[in-house]
Amino acid sequence: MDFAMTEAQREIREQILRLCARFDDAYWLERDRTATFPEAFFAAVAAGNWLGIAMPEQFGGAGLGITEAAIMMQAIAESGAGMSGASAIHMNIFGLNPVVVYGTPEQQARMLPPLIAGQERACFGVTEPNAGLNTAEITTRAERRGDRYVVNGTKIWTSTAQEANRILLLTRTTPREQAKRRTDGMTLFYTALDRAHAEVRLIHKMGRHAVDSNMVFFTDMDVPAEDRIGPEGDGFRVLLHGLNPERILLAAEAVGIGRVALARAARYARERVVFGRPIGQNQAIQHPLAESWAQLEAAHLLMLKAAWLYDSGQDAGAAANAAKYIAAEAGYHACERAVMTHGGMGYAQEYHVERYFRESLIPRLTPISPQLILSYLAERVLDLPKSY
């Protein structure tokens, strides 16, 4: 049993941290204040061919695993970019795994290289206002008409839709009441986001202002049949090949943002003198920060285990969900404690920890709630009755 990163993995981390050093705290604070997409950062990541880290080599990717992708995403968040930096490229890293697994050779050759090169940007259209986490209840409809489908419906929390020109879109091709199973009758597409028939409406939110979240309203949007991924009606099963990698990457990002917040808190605690002594000398300051360090280390190891299981072709469902849960909680509490360590200055933007705290809520909330993860683990691991 070896817990050390390989030389290649260490090099990935070091190169990413060097790249991220070009985008300092002032850059990310300005992106957050002005709610502008980090174009220069995205371009730098694309130029380094990092967007294809886990994509097949024959399409321009590096052909590495989710483990290496997680190491990269963790380093991005840990650099101070937080969830703004990670979310700017998140979809490019894992989103087209269904195309890698289920796409035809023609689809792979057509869809993957532009995404890997950063020439196209994708968004994720799954969640709906009236379905939430109950994906089986989505109502966005794709009606077959000859060699095309016509899409009508609404999606919500579609990140980067303001910049994206492509969308991974889950629809219903068979009404829920006519499907044999709850998850039958859904069909997945990777297609152009036709803004003449897709209205993208910005959601104003608490944090991560640099990367937009949106509602998308589809009205008679044409989707060519050749943009369907996998068989018609089997979209939910096809989509699952992107869900475990997403949970692993989010876990890595949560650990990363927790680490940068913790590092800032520890530095402030060493430097801030009150009553003639550094506040870091007080156990009431020391113990919460030390506890967060231990929690982040445990979450990091669980994340790596989940990534290893996925990359080795084993069942990674329980580990991926558990890693996402543990890391999200650890990252959130580390950011909270960083704010509290700074006292009143933790509330000031110039110290950055308030931004990390706002962004640390994202891994807790999405793409699945902590409560639903616990229900999943209770059912699948502990063999308890299904509760939902």
URCOR-V237594 format. One record per residue. N is the residue number from 1. PHI is phi as a letter, one per 40 degrees, with the letter a starting at -180 (* if undefined). NEAR is the number of other C-alpha atoms within 10 Angstrom. D_CENTER is the distance of its C-alpha to the mean C-alpha in whole Angstrom. Layout:
# URCOR-V237594
n=<N,N>
phi=<PHI,PHI>
near=<NEAR,NEAR>
d_center=<D_CENTER,D_CENTER>
This chain:
# URCOR-V237594
n=<1,2,3,4,5,6,7,8,9,10,11,12,13,14,15,16,17,18,19,20,21,22,23,24,25,26,27,28,29,30,31,32,33,34,35,36,37,38,39,40,41,42,43,44,45,46,47,48,49,50,51,52,53,54,55,56,57,58,59,60,61,62,63,64,65,66,67,68,69,70,71,72,73,74,75,76,77,78,79,80,81,82,83,84,85,86,87,88,89,90,91,92,93,94,95,96,97,98,99,100,101,102,103,104,105,106,107,108,109,110,111,112,113,114,115,116,117,118,119,120,121,122,123,124,125,126,127,128,129,130,131,132,133,134,135,136,137,138,139,140,141,142,143,144,145,146,147,148,149,150,151,152,153,154,155,156,157,158,159,160,161,162,163,164,165,166,167,168,169,170,171,172,173,174,175,176,177,178,179,180,181,182,183,184,185,186,187,188,189,190,191,192,193,194,195,196,197,198,199,200,201,202,203,204,205,206,207,208,209,210,211,212,213,214,215,216,217,218,219,220,221,222,223,224,225,226,227,228,229,230,231,232,233,234,235,236,237,238,239,240,241,242,243,244,245,246,247,248,249,250,251,252,253,254,255,256,257,258,259,260,261,262,263,264,265,266,267,268,269,270,271,272,273,274,275,276,277,278,279,280,281,282,283,284,285,286,287,288,289,290,291,292,293,294,295,296,297,298,299,300,301,302,303,304,305,306,307,308,309,310,311,312,313,314,315,316,317,318,319,320,321,322,323,324,325,326,327,328,329,330,331,332,333,334,335,336,337,338,339,340,341,342,343,344,345,346,347,348,349,350,351,352,353,354,355,356,357,358,359,360,361,362,363,364,365,366,367,368,369,370,371,372,373,374,375,376,377,378,379,380,381,382,383,384,385,386,387,388>
phi=<*,b,c,c,c,c,d,c,c,c,c,d,c,c,c,c,c,c,c,c,c,c,b,c,d,c,c,c,c,c,c,c,c,c,f,b,c,c,d,c,c,d,c,c,c,c,c,c,g,c,c,b,d,b,b,d,c,c,b,h,c,c,g,c,b,c,d,c,c,c,c,c,c,c,c,c,c,c,c,h,c,f,c,c,c,c,c,c,b,d,c,c,c,b,d,c,d,d,c,c,c,b,c,c,d,c,c,c,c,c,c,c,d,c,c,c,c,g,c,b,b,b,b,b,b,b,c,b,d,b,b,f,c,c,d,c,c,c,b,d,b,b,b,c,b,g,c,a,b,b,b,b,i,b,b,b,f,c,c,g,c,c,b,c,b,b,a,c,b,c,b,b,b,b,d,d,c,c,c,c,b,d,c,c,g,b,b,b,b,b,a,c,c,c,c,c,b,b,c,b,b,c,b,c,b,c,a,f,c,c,b,c,b,a,c,b,b,c,b,f,c,c,b,c,c,c,c,c,b,g,c,c,g,b,c,c,c,c,c,d,c,b,c,c,d,c,c,c,c,c,c,c,c,c,c,c,c,c,c,c,c,c,c,c,c,c,c,c,c,c,c,c,b,b,f,g,a,c,c,c,c,c,c,c,c,c,c,c,c,c,c,c,d,c,c,c,c,c,c,c,c,c,c,c,c,c,c,c,c,c,c,c,g,c,c,b,d,c,c,c,c,c,c,c,c,c,c,c,c,c,c,c,c,c,c,c,c,c,c,c,c,c,g,d,c,c,c,c,c,c,c,g,c,c,c,c,c,c,c,c,c,c,c,c,c,b,c,a,c,c,c,c,c,c,c,c,c,c,c,c,b,c,f,c,c,c,b,a>
near=<3,5,8,8,12,10,8,10,16,15,12,19,21,14,15,21,19,13,16,21,14,12,17,12,16,11,15,24,20,13,19,19,13,11,16,14,21,21,12,12,20,17,14,15,18,19,13,13,16,24,25,27,24,22,26,18,13,12,19,19,20,17,15,15,18,26,24,23,28,26,24,26,30,29,29,27,27,26,23,29,27,28,31,26,26,27,22,22,23,23,21,26,24,23,21,24,22,23,24,19,14,17,20,15,11,9,17,18,14,12,21,23,20,14,23,26,22,21,11,17,20,26,24,22,24,23,23,22,13,14,15,17,17,11,17,17,17,25,23,24,22,25,18,15,12,8,9,17,22,17,24,20,19,22,26,23,22,23,23,25,26,18,15,15,17,19,22,25,24,28,26,28,24,18,15,18,9,10,14,9,10,14,18,21,22,30,25,28,26,26,21,19,24,15,14,10,16,19,18,19,16,18,15,11,10,11,22,26,21,24,24,25,22,19,22,24,20,23,16,17,21,21,23,18,17,15,18,24,27,20,12,17,19,18,25,20,16,23,25,12,19,19,18,23,28,23,26,31,29,31,34,38,34,39,36,29,33,34,26,24,30,27,17,20,26,20,11,18,21,14,13,14,13,9,6,7,12,14,21,22,12,11,11,11,18,15,12,15,24,15,14,23,20,12,20,27,16,16,26,23,15,22,30,23,19,29,29,18,18,21,17,11,8,11,13,20,21,17,23,28,27,24,29,35,26,22,32,30,24,30,35,26,24,33,31,21,23,31,26,17,26,21,11,9,15,21,16,14,12,13,18,21,29,23,28,29,26,17,23,30,21,18,27,24,13,15,17,16,14,20,12,15,17,14,17,21,18,16,14,14,11,10,10,12,10,10,9,7>
d_center=<29,27,25,25,23,24,26,23,20,22,23,19,18,21,21,17,19,22,20,18,22,23,20,22,21,23,21,18,20,22,19,18,22,22,19,19,16,16,18,20,17,15,19,19,16,17,21,20,19,16,14,15,15,14,16,20,23,25,23,22,19,20,20,18,16,13,14,15,12,10,14,13,9,11,14,12,11,15,17,16,14,12,8,10,11,7,6,9,9,5,7,10,9,8,9,13,13,16,18,18,19,21,22,26,27,27,24,22,25,24,20,19,21,20,16,17,19,17,20,18,15,13,11,11,14,14,14,18,20,22,20,17,16,19,18,21,23,21,24,23,26,26,30,31,34,35,33,30,29,29,26,26,24,21,17,16,12,12,10,12,15,17,17,16,19,17,15,14,16,17,21,24,27,29,30,28,32,33,30,32,28,26,23,26,26,23,22,19,20,18,20,21,20,24,24,28,27,23,23,20,21,19,18,19,17,17,15,12,15,15,12,13,13,15,18,19,23,24,28,29,27,28,26,28,28,27,23,23,21,23,26,27,26,24,20,19,20,18,15,15,14,11,10,11,9,6,7,9,6,5,9,9,8,10,13,13,13,15,17,18,19,21,23,24,25,27,29,29,31,33,34,35,39,40,43,44,41,38,35,34,37,37,35,34,31,31,30,27,26,27,26,22,23,23,21,18,20,20,16,16,19,17,14,16,18,15,14,18,19,17,18,21,21,22,20,17,16,18,17,13,13,15,13,10,13,15,13,12,16,17,14,15,19,19,18,21,23,23,24,27,28,28,30,31,29,26,26,27,24,26,25,21,20,20,18,16,17,16,12,12,12,9,8,11,11,8,8,11,14,15,18,17,16,19,21,20,21,24,25,23,24,27,29,29,30,27,26,25>
